[in-house]
Amino acid sequence: MGLTNSETNNSKIVTIVKGKFTIRLPDDSDNPKAVERELTMGVNAGKIVKELQYTGIEGTIERCYVDESDYGANFITELIDDEGARFKLQIALDSQFFGQYAKRMPNIDTAKPLFLGLGYDRKRGRNFLYARQGEEKVSMAYTKDNPNGLPEPTKKTVKGKEVWDWEEQENFLYEVAMDFSSKLETSDVPF
């Protein structure tokens, strides 16, 4: 029997927390770049965690899929950067970031590295997601001026109040994401 040194192809899980791409660190981490945050929900509410925060992530998309857990459904994008590092970007299906990503999917060239960035719109007081490939902005395929089949939100009455109903639009964007995912070749590379 020969001796070997094996490398694992573990990917780092990246989520979006308070407008930043975030990687959770082990509890005993002493990384000087770590930011501490108190969890506010679930069984770990009150626990202090250490995280690394970023405003952008870049890599070539290897595959995408939906992952459902007790904490909700996430759209997972598996990326590999130019140094071989692997990342699993998790975006909640019920978040504004998923919609902003899905609206760009028809214009993403999966053969090229994709840069996803997070910014802050001071006028609207909220975070947003944007995309580039090389020096080119990846535009949305579905906009207010050119909906290209994207359903408009409707108003409905709930408990005596008129509210916006986004369900048709959310379902449409979900189907766009599933179509995008199905066009990617599945990889046998373990994540």
C-alpha positions as CSV (number, residue, x, y, z in Angstrom):
1,M,0.0,0.0,0.0
2,G,1.5,3.4,-1.0
3,L,1.3,6.6,0.9
4,T,-0.5,9.6,-0.5
5,N,-1.3,13.1,0.5
6,S,-4.9,13.7,-0.6
7,E,-6.4,17.1,-1.1
8,T,-10.0,17.7,-0.4
9,N,-12.1,19.7,-2.9
10,N,-14.2,21.3,-0.2
11,S,-15.8,24.4,-1.3
12,K,-16.4,27.5,0.9
13,I,-20.0,28.3,1.5
14,V,-20.8,31.9,0.7
15,T,-24.0,33.6,1.8
16,I,-25.3,37.1,1.7
17,V,-25.6,38.8,5.1
18,K,-26.4,42.5,5.5
19,G,-25.3,43.3,2.0
20,K,-22.0,41.4,2.1
21,F,-20.8,38.1,0.7
22,T,-20.0,36.2,3.9
23,I,-18.0,33.1,4.8
24,R,-18.6,31.7,8.3
25,L,-15.4,30.7,10.1
26,P,-15.0,28.0,12.8
27,D,-15.7,29.2,16.3
28,D,-12.0,29.0,17.3
29,S,-10.8,31.0,14.4
30,D,-8.3,33.8,15.2
31,N,-8.4,35.3,11.7
32,P,-7.6,39.1,12.2
33,K,-10.0,39.9,9.2
34,A,-12.9,38.2,10.9
35,V,-16.0,40.2,11.8
36,E,-18.1,39.1,14.7
37,R,-21.9,39.0,14.4
38,E,-24.6,37.9,16.9
39,L,-27.1,35.5,15.4
40,T,-30.7,36.7,16.0
41,M,-32.9,33.8,14.9
42,G,-33.3,30.1,15.3
43,V,-31.8,27.7,17.9
44,N,-28.5,29.6,17.9
45,A,-30.0,33.1,18.6
46,G,-27.6,35.0,20.8
47,K,-24.5,33.1,19.6
48,I,-21.6,35.1,18.4
49,V,-20.1,33.9,15.1
50,K,-17.0,35.0,13.2
51,E,-17.2,35.7,9.4
52,L,-15.2,37.1,6.5
53,Q,-17.1,39.7,4.5
54,Y,-16.6,40.7,0.9
55,T,-18.3,43.0,-1.7
56,G,-17.6,40.8,-4.7
57,I,-17.1,37.2,-5.8
58,E,-15.7,36.0,-9.1
59,G,-15.4,32.6,-10.8
60,T,-16.5,30.3,-13.6
61,I,-19.9,28.7,-12.9
62,E,-19.7,25.0,-12.8
63,R,-23.3,24.2,-11.9
64,C,-26.4,25.6,-10.2
65,Y,-29.3,24.0,-8.4
66,V,-31.9,24.7,-5.7
67,D,-31.3,23.4,-2.2
68,E,-34.2,23.1,0.3
69,S,-33.6,22.9,4.0
70,D,-35.3,23.6,7.3
71,Y,-34.1,27.2,6.9
72,G,-35.7,27.8,3.5
73,A,-34.8,27.3,-0.2
74,N,-31.6,28.6,-1.7
75,F,-30.3,28.9,-5.2
76,I,-26.8,27.5,-5.2
77,T,-24.2,28.5,-7.7
78,E,-21.0,26.5,-7.6
79,L,-18.0,28.6,-8.8
80,I,-14.3,27.9,-9.3
81,D,-11.9,30.9,-9.3
82,D,-8.8,31.2,-11.5
83,E,-6.6,29.8,-8.6
84,G,-8.8,26.6,-8.3
85,A,-10.6,27.7,-5.1
86,R,-14.2,26.5,-5.0
87,F,-17.2,28.4,-3.7
88,K,-20.9,27.6,-3.2
89,L,-22.8,30.8,-3.4
90,Q,-26.2,30.5,-1.6
91,I,-28.9,33.0,-2.4
92,A,-32.3,32.7,-0.8
93,L,-35.0,32.2,-3.3
94,D,-37.2,34.7,-1.5
95,S,-34.6,37.5,-1.6
96,Q,-34.3,40.5,-3.8
97,F,-30.8,39.3,-4.7
98,F,-32.2,36.1,-6.3
99,G,-34.5,38.2,-8.5
100,Q,-31.6,40.5,-9.5
101,Y,-29.4,37.5,-10.4
102,A,-32.2,35.5,-12.3
103,K,-33.0,38.6,-14.4
104,R,-29.4,38.5,-15.7
105,M,-29.1,34.8,-16.3
106,P,-30.2,34.8,-20.0
107,N,-27.3,37.3,-20.6
108,I,-24.6,35.3,-18.7
109,D,-22.0,33.5,-20.8
110,T,-21.2,30.5,-18.7
111,A,-17.9,29.9,-20.6
112,K,-16.5,33.1,-19.0
113,P,-15.8,34.0,-15.4
114,L,-18.6,35.9,-13.8
115,F,-18.2,38.7,-11.2
116,L,-21.1,39.3,-8.8
117,G,-20.9,42.4,-6.7
118,L,-23.0,43.9,-4.0
119,G,-23.6,47.6,-3.7
120,Y,-25.7,50.0,-1.8
121,D,-28.3,52.4,-3.3
122,R,-28.4,55.4,-1.1
123,K,-31.4,56.9,-2.8
124,R,-33.5,53.7,-2.2
125,G,-31.8,52.8,1.1
126,R,-31.1,49.2,0.1
127,N,-28.5,46.8,-1.2
128,F,-28.4,45.5,-4.7
129,L,-26.6,42.8,-6.7
130,Y,-24.8,43.6,-10.0
131,A,-22.8,41.4,-12.5
132,R,-19.9,41.8,-14.9
133,Q,-18.0,39.5,-17.3
134,G,-14.6,41.0,-18.1
135,E,-15.2,44.7,-18.3
136,E,-18.7,44.3,-19.6
137,K,-21.8,44.8,-17.4
138,V,-24.2,41.9,-17.5
139,S,-27.6,43.6,-18.2
140,M,-30.9,42.4,-17.0
141,A,-32.9,40.5,-19.7
142,Y,-36.2,41.5,-17.9
143,T,-36.8,45.2,-17.0
144,K,-39.7,47.5,-16.4
145,D,-39.3,49.0,-19.9
146,N,-38.6,45.6,-21.6
147,P,-40.3,42.9,-19.5
148,N,-39.8,40.2,-22.2
149,G,-42.6,38.1,-20.7
150,L,-41.9,38.9,-17.0
151,P,-45.4,39.2,-15.3
152,E,-46.2,42.4,-13.6
153,P,-47.0,42.3,-9.9
154,T,-50.7,42.6,-9.1
155,K,-52.6,44.0,-6.2
156,K,-54.8,41.8,-4.0
157,T,-56.6,42.3,-0.7
158,V,-55.3,40.4,2.3
159,K,-57.1,40.9,5.7
160,G,-58.7,44.0,4.4
161,K,-55.5,45.6,3.1
162,E,-54.3,46.0,-0.4
163,V,-50.9,44.5,-0.9
164,W,-48.6,43.7,-3.9
165,D,-48.6,40.1,-5.0
166,W,-45.3,39.1,-6.6
167,E,-46.0,35.3,-6.9
168,E,-46.4,35.1,-10.7
169,Q,-43.1,37.1,-11.1
170,E,-41.3,34.9,-8.6
171,N,-42.5,31.7,-10.3
172,F,-41.4,33.1,-13.7
173,L,-37.9,33.9,-12.4
174,Y,-37.6,30.5,-10.7
175,E,-38.3,28.9,-14.1
176,V,-35.7,31.2,-15.7
177,A,-33.2,30.0,-13.1
178,M,-34.1,26.3,-13.6
179,D,-33.6,26.8,-17.4
180,F,-30.2,28.4,-16.8
181,S,-29.2,25.5,-14.5
182,S,-30.3,22.9,-17.0
183,K,-28.1,24.4,-19.7
184,L,-24.9,24.0,-17.5
185,E,-23.1,20.7,-17.9
186,T,-23.1,18.7,-14.7
187,S,-19.7,18.1,-13.3
188,D,-18.4,15.0,-11.6
189,V,-16.0,17.1,-9.6
190,P,-16.8,16.5,-5.9
191,F,-17.8,19.6,-4.0
